[in-house]
Amino acid sequence: MAKEGLGLAFTYQSCQELDSEIQYMRIGEKGVYADLGIAYPSEEYHSRGAEKLEEIIREVYQEG
């Protein structure tokens, strides 16, 4: 909706699209950062992509 001019959206710098119709603004001088995580039922099927994402998140949080 934001891309169509009907709202406001929050996104990450890595997700920004090069589009002259979109105006990006920062929150504060350096932006706002938040840690992310993933949660899903452990007894259900998960794709290899989902399992790899979990592995990467666990590695990142173990370093911190």
Number of C-alpha atoms within 10 A of each C-alpha: 8 10 12 9 9 8 8 9 9 10 8 9 10 6 7 10 9 8 8 6 9 13 8 11 8 10 9 7 6 7 10 9 8 5 5 7 10 9 6 9 7 7 6 6 9 12 8 9 9 13 12 12 14 16 11 12 14 13 11 10 11 8 6 5
